[in-house]
Amino acid sequence: MMACGAAVHAADSVTVGSKRFTESYVLGEIVRQTYERAGIPATHKQGLGNTGILEQALSSGAVDVYPEYTGTIVRELLKREGNPSLDELNTWLAPRGLKAAVPLGFNDTYAIAMLESQAQQLGIERISDLLKPQAAALRPGLSHEFLERADGWPALKAAYRLAYDKPAGLDHGLAYDAIAAHRVDLIDIYSTDAKVGRYKLRVLKDDLNFFPKYDAVLLMRAALDPAPLQALAGRIDEAAMISLNAQVELDGKSFAEVARQFLSSSAVAASKPITFAQRLFGPDFARLTGQHLLLVFGSLAVAVLVGVPLGVAAWRWPRSAGLVMGAVSVLQTVPSLALLAFLIAVVGSIGLLPALIALFLYALLPIVRNTHAGLQGVSAGLAQAALSLGLTPRQALRHVQLPLAAPTLLAGIKTAAVINVGTATVAAFIGAGGYGERIVAGLAVNDTAAMLAGALPAAVLALLVQYGFDAIEKRLLPAPLRSSA
């Protein structure tokens, strides 16, 4: 449950969220630009994943508002049934410190689709036709969220008594290409998807009326004043939403451009094709670079402060080495998305903090391991010589053993930094920004150029980090130590 606090006034900055599919990106951008046109500073945290993550973001205050659908609110958030009115829905949301406002004007329900040619061949028009013997060999490929939702695959399978087991999980942006390539036969779609006609799909009739209404609204914190957004109420019908989605997915326009044109005029203005160089060095390049650098080097600095002492401790007290090395090794094996989800629950927020903690944990292994290995490689005779000259064990460590272990230690830090550059792209899934924001957005619309516009600078940054540490090594380490390394 969320504490409401003081109402958000017009002078305050507003944070808009969105899920990881085209329509949510576009609507999130429309909301952000609407606020800015009203003179209210606003930022857009794009592609934050599923409903659970957005609910956590609202509850923690990391996000103030995001586009959502009434059916999702009722079944996923409130665990209820039916199609309540907006007033009734807000009565249910009030104890959570949330409210739904600004009905946008269209219903974007779920549907099941397959290739028209295959549907004609098998005689399938309705979802219940999937019970026919000729449909038994069809391969469902469903979005990850649909596989887990209360109003998704488990309930649909039970309602229609379908026999399919363990459908493949696909990102929504890749599902259309997968069905076109005959890798899957059935996919879940949104009724406003722009690619249904282009890919010649048949939308199967929901003859049991299983899917509820999914009227698009803006779900927000109760403290937020919806007045600046009222101009959007009822302005987007299904045809308009399909057109907006098509401009991104089929015409290659950016989310911001589509939103700007929609708000500027009801007619869509023609625009010149965007070159790859323009995408690569777009207006968001400096912001994303700064965020990525903060993620990489902020987490690396903390990992050095913690990892080096841990490596020293494992070397000083050999009995602890197995425990320390085992612990940091286990952390390295945890999948990044699973670790981020766990940290969101522990920290109680999304964005920078859980991402920094995750990257810090991943950076520990090479730093701890190389610190330990470097100190073990120092001759015991040199340590004894230092002690015989009157140095204390701490002074010997600081002035003799650590400098001699420095090449191996620096190699571990360099490895951690390069790994973090790539791993940091995953942080975009929880709104931490960085180059991964472009990769996630490109994945949502299956746009290779957008994904490359994020992957390429990340790869270049990894190389620069590698060369930068090589330069530091040459500057700080004497030649004999560099050659031994």
Number of C-alpha atoms within 10 A of each C-alpha: 11 16 15 18 9 9 12 17 12 16 9 11 16 22 20 25 31 28 25 22 23 27 26 20 29 25 29 29 27 25 26 26 21 21 20 16 13 11 13 17 16 19 18 21 26 28 26 26 19 18 18 14 20 25 20 19 24 27 22 18 18 20 26 23 30 30 25 23 21 26 26 22 20 21 18 19 15 14 11 14 12 10 16 15 10 16 12 10 17 19 14 17 20 16 14 20 19 26 24 27 22 20 23 23 18 21 23 24 19 21 17 20 26 27 22 17 12 14 20 11 10 15 14 21 19 18 19 17 19 22 16 12 9 13 16 12 10 14 19 23 24 24 22 17 18 19 21 13 16 17 21 22 20 14 16 17 13 10 13 17 12 18 11 15 9 11 17 14 16 21 18 25 20 15 23 27 14 16 21 15 10 12 13 22 21 24 26 23 23 18 18 23 19 22 16 18 10 9 15 14 22 20 23 19 16 16 13 12 9 15 16 19 19 21 18 26 25 23 27 25 28 26 17 18 14 19 10 16 17 14 12 17 14 14 15 19 16 16 12 16 24 18 18 27 27 20 18 22 22 15 11 16 18 18 23 18 16 24 21 17 17 17 17 11 9 10 9 15 10 7 10 6 10 11 9 13 9 11 18 20 12 11 10 13 18 12 12 20 17 13 17 27 17 16 28 26 17 15 26 26 15 17 25 20 12 16 27 20 15 23 26 21 18 23 20 14 9 11 11 14 19 10 12 17 18 12 13 21 18 11 17 16 10 12 9 19 14 10 18 24 16 14 18 20 13 10 12 16 21 28 21 17 16 24 30 23 20 24 30 25 21 26 31 30 27 26 32 30 25 24 31 27 19 26 24 15 13 16 11 11 9 14 16 13 13 18 15 10 9 10 16 12 14 11 13 20 18 12 13 17 23 18 17 21 22 21 22 24 27 22 21 23 26 23 19 24 26 21 17 24 24 18 19 27 25 22 29 26 28 27 26 27 27 29 32 26 27 28 25 26 26 23 20 22 24 21 20 11 17 22 22 19 23 24 19 14 17 23 15 12 18 18 13 13 17 16 13 13 18 14 11 11 19 13 10 12 16 11 12 8 17 14 9 9 14
